[in-house]
């Protein structure tokens, strides 16, 4: 599974220093979205809770779909984010709603080379909403497996706003004339021996004890397929089985009780494997446990952070070499610290590329710089850092370190590298400087 990072900002610092110095730049924060996503408007029909005593709302929703990988291969898992910028519905009551009581869920419609729906869900997170005021913007995420090469379009679909305050209430909003306009398009390519098993859920959230419909495709005909809940990277005790038909399709239902559930998977065999499994598809079990008399329910929220990096310095003095001998001009990269506090499924990649080293009327080619990367993972981090391969950096670049995609990723990491610049024997005497740019995405 490949990962191209997602996010909203990129920071680069550059410095040049003489005395045979290597100047280092560092890219920080999140890369820009992989695809050319755009806000779209579409007519929406929303039904307020019956207790509100008001008629349906016909309005306009503004939304945007973004992905973490706009050029996946068949078999890859793509993370989709559905952001409702301006909901069509408002708080249906005159009662002010406190912060963090909204749990959104919805669907993203696929079209073009691959069709179907992607279930998405968001955290219980919102700013306070005044009585009868518009609902604030919110985001929902989900994943799908690419099964077909070609252009795949993504359009906003129906969404639901669940509120947990005094009563458990839903405000479902449907696209009046589906499909809504296309907000994002990705281009998928073929891959050798891909796992194209894929699943879809009938809904993205429910109360404890509710059943969700699970459908899927491209399983082994006649195989017994296990449906299971996931809590992060761990399987919960909620399981069921179904059998793939002659075409490899599955259809079954799974009852979910575990309130820590984050998704649903389906797999062949005795336990989950990437080769014989599909998912996870995003699912949230809403905690609707009634509060006993003379008791108080305490709730906290964990807010997602960002992907960022910092470095111990921005210049490196490489060792000097002698005219007529040349050879390795060596030094150590300033330590880079990567913090991944997003709490989502995406890994990250830290890459570097270098310019030519320029000096007094001459230059040393960028391809003369090589490195030997090293990476350490802070204890307790969900992800494990992997050092890039030793070798040439050059102007085309190389990977310094990375972490893989997963159900739940994140952590803190320190990245180092031994640097070596191969200086030609009769390079004119003087100071030579190049710029190494590090990009985190």
C-alpha positions as CSV (number, residue, x, y, z in Angstrom):
1,X,0.0,0.0,0.0
2,X,1.5,3.3,-1.0
3,X,1.1,6.5,0.8
4,X,1.3,10.1,-0.4
5,X,0.8,12.4,2.5
6,X,-2.0,14.8,2.8
7,X,-2.3,18.2,4.6
8,X,-2.4,21.9,4.1
9,X,1.0,23.5,4.4
10,X,4.7,23.1,3.5
11,X,7.6,25.0,5.0
12,X,11.1,25.2,3.7
13,X,14.2,26.9,5.2
14,X,17.4,27.4,3.2
15,X,20.9,28.6,4.1
16,X,24.2,28.7,2.4
17,X,27.6,28.7,4.2
18,X,31.1,28.7,2.9
19,X,34.2,26.7,4.1
20,X,33.1,23.6,2.3
21,X,29.7,23.7,4.0
22,X,26.5,21.8,3.3
23,X,23.5,24.1,3.8
24,X,20.3,22.3,4.8
25,X,16.7,23.2,4.3
26,X,13.8,21.5,6.0
27,X,10.2,21.1,4.8
28,X,7.7,21.0,7.5
29,X,4.0,20.3,8.3
30,X,1.6,18.7,5.8
31,X,1.9,18.5,2.0
32,X,-0.9,20.0,-0.1
33,X,-3.7,17.7,-1.0
34,X,-2.7,15.2,-3.7
35,X,-5.7,15.9,-6.0
36,X,-7.1,19.1,-7.5
37,X,-10.1,19.1,-5.2
38,X,-12.7,21.9,-5.4
39,X,-15.7,23.1,-3.4
40,X,-19.0,22.1,-4.9
41,X,-22.6,23.3,-4.1
42,X,-25.6,20.9,-4.3
43,X,-29.2,21.0,-3.3
44,X,-30.0,19.1,-0.1
45,X,-33.1,17.9,1.6
46,X,-32.8,17.7,5.4
47,X,-35.3,16.3,7.9
48,X,-35.1,17.8,11.4
49,X,-35.9,15.5,14.4
50,X,-39.6,15.0,14.9
51,X,-39.3,16.5,18.4
52,X,-38.4,19.9,16.8
53,X,-41.8,20.1,15.2
54,X,-40.5,21.9,12.1
55,X,-40.9,20.9,8.4
56,X,-38.0,19.6,6.2
57,X,-35.3,22.0,5.2
58,X,-34.5,22.4,1.5
59,X,-31.2,24.2,1.1
60,X,-27.7,24.2,-0.4
61,X,-24.7,22.3,1.0
62,X,-21.2,23.4,0.1
63,X,-18.6,20.6,0.4
64,X,-15.2,19.4,-0.7
65,X,-13.7,15.9,-1.1
66,X,-9.9,15.4,-0.7
67,X,-7.8,12.3,-0.8
68,X,-4.4,11.3,0.4
69,X,-3.4,9.7,-2.9
70,X,-4.5,11.1,-6.3
71,X,-2.5,8.5,-8.3
72,X,-3.0,5.1,-6.6
73,X,-2.4,1.7,-8.0
74,X,-5.1,-1.0,-8.2
75,X,-5.1,-2.7,-4.8
76,X,-4.1,0.5,-2.9
77,X,-6.2,1.9,-0.1
78,X,-7.2,5.6,-0.5
79,X,-8.2,7.7,2.5
80,X,-11.1,10.1,1.7
81,X,-12.0,13.2,3.6
82,X,-15.5,14.7,3.1
83,X,-15.7,18.2,4.5
84,X,-19.1,19.9,4.7
85,X,-18.0,23.5,4.5
86,X,-21.6,24.9,4.8
87,X,-24.3,22.5,5.9
88,X,-27.9,23.0,4.6
89,X,-29.3,22.4,8.1
90,X,-29.4,24.5,11.2
91,X,-29.8,23.7,14.9
92,X,-33.5,22.8,14.8
93,X,-34.3,24.1,18.3
94,X,-34.0,27.4,20.2
95,X,-31.7,25.6,22.7
96,X,-28.0,26.3,22.4
97,X,-25.9,23.2,21.8
98,X,-22.6,22.8,23.7
99,X,-19.3,21.9,22.2
100,X,-18.4,18.4,21.1
101,X,-21.9,16.8,20.9
102,X,-22.1,16.4,17.1
103,X,-21.1,13.1,15.4
104,X,-21.4,13.3,11.6
105,X,-21.5,10.4,9.2
106,X,-22.1,10.1,5.5
107,X,-21.1,8.7,2.1
108,X,-19.0,9.7,-0.8
109,X,-20.1,8.5,-4.3
110,X,-17.5,7.0,-6.6
111,X,-18.0,7.2,-10.4
112,X,-16.1,6.7,-13.6
113,X,-13.8,3.7,-13.7
114,X,-15.0,2.5,-10.2
115,X,-18.5,2.9,-8.8
116,X,-20.0,2.6,-5.3
117,X,-20.1,4.5,-2.0
118,X,-17.5,5.1,0.6
119,X,-18.8,5.4,4.1
120,X,-17.2,8.2,6.1
121,X,-17.6,9.3,9.7
122,X,-16.3,12.2,11.8
123,X,-15.3,12.6,15.5
124,X,-17.7,14.0,18.1
125,X,-16.3,17.4,17.8
126,X,-17.9,20.9,17.2
127,X,-17.9,24.4,18.4
128,X,-20.9,25.5,20.5
129,X,-24.0,26.1,18.3
130,X,-26.5,28.9,19.3
131,X,-30.2,28.2,19.2
132,X,-31.5,28.0,15.6
133,X,-28.0,28.9,14.3
134,X,-26.4,27.1,11.3
135,X,-24.5,24.0,12.1
136,X,-20.7,24.5,11.9
137,X,-18.4,23.0,9.3
138,X,-17.3,19.4,9.9
139,X,-15.2,16.7,8.3
140,X,-15.6,13.0,7.9
141,X,-13.1,10.4,6.8
142,X,-13.2,6.9,5.3
143,X,-11.2,4.6,3.0
144,X,-11.8,2.5,-0.1
145,X,-9.8,0.0,-2.0
146,X,-9.0,0.8,-5.7
147,X,-10.2,-2.1,-7.8
148,X,-10.1,-0.7,-11.3
149,X,-7.6,1.4,-13.3
150,X,-8.7,4.7,-14.8
151,X,-10.2,8.0,-13.7
152,X,-12.3,7.7,-10.6
153,X,-14.5,10.6,-9.6
154,X,-15.6,11.4,-6.1
155,X,-18.8,13.4,-5.3
156,X,-20.4,14.3,-1.9
157,X,-23.2,12.1,-0.9
158,X,-25.9,12.0,1.8
159,X,-24.8,12.9,5.3
160,X,-26.3,12.8,8.8
161,X,-25.7,15.0,11.8
162,X,-26.2,13.1,15.1
163,X,-26.4,15.2,18.3
164,X,-26.0,13.8,21.8
165,X,-27.5,16.4,24.2
166,X,-30.5,15.8,26.4
167,X,-31.8,13.5,23.6
168,X,-30.1,11.4,20.9
169,X,-31.3,13.1,17.7
170,X,-30.5,12.8,14.0
171,X,-30.8,15.3,11.2
172,X,-30.3,13.3,7.9
173,X,-29.6,15.3,4.8
174,X,-29.9,13.8,1.3
175,X,-28.7,15.0,-2.1
176,X,-31.8,16.2,-3.9
177,X,-30.6,15.2,-7.4
178,X,-27.9,12.7,-7.0
179,X,-25.1,12.5,-7.8
180,X,-23.8,15.8,-6.6
181,X,-21.1,17.5,-8.7
182,X,-17.7,15.9,-8.8
183,X,-15.3,17.5,-6.2
184,X,-12.2,15.3,-6.8
185,X,-10.9,13.0,-9.5
186,X,-8.1,10.4,-9.0
187,X,-6.3,8.4,-11.7
188,X,-5.6,4.8,-10.8
189,X,-3.0,2.6,-12.6
190,X,-2.6,-1.2,-12.8
191,X,-0.4,-3.1,-10.3
192,X,1.0,-6.6,-10.5
193,X,-1.0,-9.2,-8.5
194,X,-3.1,-6.7,-6.6
195,X,-5.5,-7.6,-3.7
196,X,-8.8,-6.1,-5.1
197,X,-11.1,-7.3,-2.3
198,X,-13.3,-4.5,-1.2
199,X,-16.2,-3.9,1.2
200,X,-18.9,-1.3,1.6
201,X,-21.1,-0.6,4.7
202,X,-24.8,0.2,4.7
203,X,-24.1,3.0,7.3
204,X,-21.2,4.7,8.9
205,X,-22.5,4.8,12.5
206,X,-25.1,3.2,14.8
207,X,-26.0,2.6,18.5
208,X,-24.5,-0.3,20.4
209,X,-26.2,-3.5,19.3
210,X,-27.2,-2.2,15.9
211,X,-26.4,-4.3,12.8
212,X,-24.6,-2.9,9.8
213,X,-24.9,-4.5,6.3
214,X,-21.5,-5.4,4.8
215,X,-21.2,-6.1,1.1
216,X,-18.1,-6.8,-0.8
217,X,-16.5,-8.0,-4.1
218,X,-13.5,-9.9,-5.5
219,X,-13.3,-12.5,-2.7
220,X,-12.5,-16.1,-3.6
221,X,-15.7,-17.8,-4.8
222,X,-17.1,-20.1,-2.2
223,X,-14.7,-18.9,0.6
224,X,-15.9,-18.4,4.1
225,X,-15.4,-14.7,4.9
226,X,-15.2,-13.3,8.5
227,X,-16.7,-9.9,9.2
228,X,-15.2,-8.2,12.2
229,X,-15.1,-4.9,14.1
230,X,-11.8,-3.1,14.5
231,X,-10.7,-0.8,17.3
232,X,-7.6,0.9,15.9
233,X,-5.3,-2.0,14.8
234,X,-7.0,-4.5,17.1
235,X,-9.9,-6.7,16.3
236,X,-12.9,-6.5,18.6
237,X,-15.1,-9.3,19.8
238,X,-17.8,-8.4,17.3
239,X,-17.6,-11.0,14.5
240,X,-19.9,-12.8,12.0
241,X,-19.3,-14.9,8.9
242,X,-20.7,-15.1,5.4
243,X,-19.9,-17.0,2.2
244,X,-18.7,-15.6,-1.1
245,X,-20.9,-16.5,-4.0
246,X,-19.7,-17.8,-7.4
247,X,-18.7,-14.3,-8.5
248,X,-16.8,-13.6,-5.3
249,X,-19.4,-11.2,-3.9
250,X,-20.4,-11.2,-0.2
251,X,-23.3,-9.8,1.7
252,X,-23.9,-10.2,5.4
253,X,-24.7,-8.3,8.6
254,X,-22.5,-7.6,11.6
255,X,-23.8,-6.6,15.0
256,X,-21.5,-4.1,16.7
257,X,-21.4,-3.5,20.4
258,X,-17.9,-2.4,21.2
259,X,-18.0,1.4,21.8
260,X,-14.3,1.7,20.8
261,X,-15.0,0.5,17.2
262,X,-13.4,2.5,14.5
263,X,-14.0,0.3,11.5
264,X,-15.1,-3.0,10.0
265,X,-12.9,-5.5,8.0
266,X,-13.7,-8.7,6.1
267,X,-11.1,-11.4,5.5
268,X,-10.6,-15.0,4.3
269,X,-8.8,-17.5,6.5
270,X,-8.4,-17.8,10.3
271,X,-7.2,-14.3,10.9
272,X,-6.7,-11.0,9.2
273,X,-4.0,-10.6,6.5
274,X,-3.3,-7.8,4.0
275,X,-3.3,-10.4,1.1
276,X,-6.8,-11.9,1.9
277,X,-8.6,-9.0,3.6
278,X,-10.6,-5.9,2.8
279,X,-11.1,-2.7,4.8
280,X,-11.2,-1.3,7.3
281,X,-14.3,0.6,6.3
282,X,-15.0,3.4,8.8
283,X,-17.7,2.9,11.4
284,X,-18.5,4.6,14.7
285,X,-20.5,3.1,17.6
286,X,-22.4,6.0,19.2
287,X,-22.2,5.9,23.0
288,X,-25.9,6.4,24.0
289,X,-25.6,4.9,27.5
290,X,-28.3,6.6,29.7
291,X,-27.0,8.5,32.6
292,X,-28.2,7.0,36.0
293,X,-30.0,9.1,38.5
294,X,-27.7,11.1,40.8
295,X,-24.8,10.7,38.3
296,X,-22.9,12.9,35.9
297,X,-21.5,11.8,32.6
298,X,-17.9,13.0,32.1
299,X,-16.7,13.4,28.5
300,X,-13.3,14.4,27.1
301,X,-12.2,14.9,23.5
302,X,-8.8,14.1,21.9
303,X,-8.2,16.6,19.2
304,X,-6.1,15.6,16.1
305,X,-2.8,17.5,15.6
306,X,-0.5,17.9,12.7
307,X,2.4,16.3,10.9
308,X,5.5,18.5,11.6
309,X,9.2,18.5,11.8
310,X,12.1,20.4,13.3
311,X,15.8,20.2,12.9
312,X,18.8,20.8,15.3
313,X,20.4,23.3,12.9
314,X,20.4,24.5,9.4
315,X,24.1,24.2,8.4
316,X,26.6,21.3,8.2
317,X,30.4,21.8,8.0
318,X,31.7,18.9,6.0
319,X,35.4,17.9,6.5
320,X,38.0,19.5,4.2
321,X,39.8,17.6,1.5
322,X,43.2,18.3,-0.2
323,X,43.6,19.6,-3.8
324,X,45.1,16.8,-5.9
325,X,43.7,14.1,-3.7
326,X,40.0,14.9,-3.3
327,X,37.8,12.1,-1.9
328,X,35.2,11.9,0.8
329,X,34.2,15.2,2.5
330,X,32.0,13.9,5.4
331,X,29.8,15.1,8.2
332,X,26.5,14.4,10.0
333,X,23.1,15.7,9.1
334,X,21.6,17.8,11.8
335,X,19.1,15.6,13.7
336,X,15.5,16.0,12.4
337,X,12.6,15.4,14.7
338,X,9.3,14.3,13.2
339,X,6.0,14.5,15.1
340,X,3.0,12.8,13.7
341,X,0.1,13.8,15.9
342,X,-2.7,13.5,13.2
343,X,-4.1,10.3,14.7
344,X,-5.3,9.0,11.3
345,X,-4.4,6.1,8.9
346,X,-1.7,7.8,6.8
347,X,2.0,7.3,7.2
348,X,4.6,9.8,6.2
349,X,7.7,10.1,4.1
350,X,10.7,12.4,4.6
351,X,12.7,12.9,1.4
352,X,15.7,15.0,0.4
353,X,17.3,16.4,-2.7
354,X,20.4,18.5,-3.2
355,X,21.6,21.2,-5.6
356,X,25.1,21.2,-7.2
357,X,27.8,22.5,-4.9
358,X,29.1,25.8,-6.3
359,X,32.4,27.4,-5.6
360,X,35.1,29.7,-7.2
361,X,34.3,29.3,-10.9
362,X,33.6,25.6,-10.5
363,X,31.0,23.2,-9.1
364,X,30.7,19.7,-7.6
365,X,27.8,17.7,-9.1
366,X,24.8,17.0,-6.9
367,X,25.2,13.3,-7.6
368,X,28.4,13.3,-5.6
369,X,26.5,13.5,-2.3
370,X,25.4,10.3,-0.6
371,X,24.0,9.5,2.8
372,X,23.5,6.6,5.2
373,X,20.1,7.3,7.0
374,X,19.2,6.2,10.5
375,X,15.8,6.6,12.2
376,X,14.6,6.0,15.8
377,X,11.1,5.7,17.2
378,X,10.0,7.2,20.5
379,X,8.7,4.5,22.9
380,X,4.9,4.2,22.8
381,X,4.5,5.5,19.2
382,X,1.9,3.6,17.2
383,X,4.1,3.7,14.0
384,X,7.6,2.4,13.6
385,X,10.1,4.6,11.6
386,X,12.0,3.0,8.7
387,X,15.3,4.5,7.6
388,X,15.8,5.0,3.9
389,X,18.4,3.2,1.9
390,X,22.0,4.3,1.9
391,X,23.1,5.8,-1.4
392,X,23.1,8.8,-3.7
393,X,20.9,11.8,-2.8
394,X,21.4,13.9,-6.0
395,X,19.1,16.4,-7.6
396,X,16.3,13.9,-8.1
397,X,16.2,13.0,-4.4
398,X,16.0,10.0,-2.2
399,X,14.0,8.9,0.9
400,X,15.6,9.7,4.3
401,X,12.9,8.0,6.4
402,X,9.2,6.9,6.4
403,X,6.4,5.2,8.3
404,X,3.8,3.0,6.6
405,X,0.0,3.5,6.4
406,X,-2.0,1.7,9.1
407,X,-5.3,1.7,10.9
408,X,-4.0,4.2,13.5
409,X,-0.6,5.9,13.0
410,X,1.5,8.5,14.7
411,X,4.3,9.1,17.2
412,X,7.6,11.0,17.5
413,X,10.7,10.1,15.6
414,X,14.4,11.2,15.3
415,X,16.1,11.0,12.0
416,X,19.9,11.2,11.3
417,X,22.2,10.5,8.4
418,X,25.9,10.3,7.8
419,X,26.8,12.5,4.8
420,X,29.6,12.0,2.3
421,X,30.5,14.3,-0.6
422,X,32.8,12.7,-3.2
423,X,35.1,15.6,-4.2
424,X,37.0,15.2,-7.5
425,X,40.8,15.2,-7.0
426,X,41.6,18.4,-8.9
427,X,38.6,20.5,-7.8
428,X,39.8,24.2,-7.7
429,X,40.6,25.2,-4.1
430,X,37.9,27.3,-2.3
431,X,34.6,26.9,-0.5
432,X,31.7,25.0,-2.1
433,X,28.1,25.1,-0.9
434,X,25.0,23.2,-1.9
435,X,21.4,23.2,-0.5
436,X,19.8,20.0,0.8
437,X,16.0,20.3,0.8
438,X,14.1,18.0,3.1
439,X,10.4,17.6,2.5
440,X,7.9,15.9,4.9
441,X,4.7,14.6,3.4
